[in-house]
Amino acid sequence: MYKRIIYENWHFIVPVVSFVTTVLVFGIMTLRGMLMGKDKAEHMSRLPLE
């Protein structure tokens, strides 16, 4: 009547790869934001207003 879902080895890899990719993308974005120079940050913050 009710069957339990049986995960195979490759089923575990997909969410892990997705999570690692997300962490890397947001980590790189955070590092670029933190290492950005003050003049560049000021210029970027005024772009929508110019």
N, C-alpha and C positions, 0 to 999 in steps of 0.2 A: 504494500500500500504506500508507504512512505520510504523513499530511498534517500540516504544521506549523500551529500555532494562529496565526491572523492576528488581531491585536488591532485594533479600530477605535478611533477617537478617544474615544468615550464609555466604552470599557472602561477607559481610563486614569483617568477622572475618579472612578469609584466608590471605588477604594482611596485615592485622594488625599483625597477628602471624608471618608472614614471616619477616616483618620489625623489629619486636621486637627481633626475633631470630638473625637476622643479626647484629643488634646493640649490643646485648649481646656478640656475638662471637668476634666482632671486639673490643669491650670494654674490654673484658677479655684479649685479645691478647695485647692491648695497655698497660693495667695495668701490665701485666707480664713483658713486655719489659721495662717499666719505673722502676719497682721495682727490676729488675735484678741487681745483684752485678757487679761491674766493672770487676773483674777477670773472671766471667762467660761470660760477654759480649765480652771480649777480646778473650776468648777461642772459643766462637761461631763464631766470625768474622773470625777466622783463620781456621775454619774447612774445607772449600773448598780447601784451599791451602795446607793442610797437606796430 
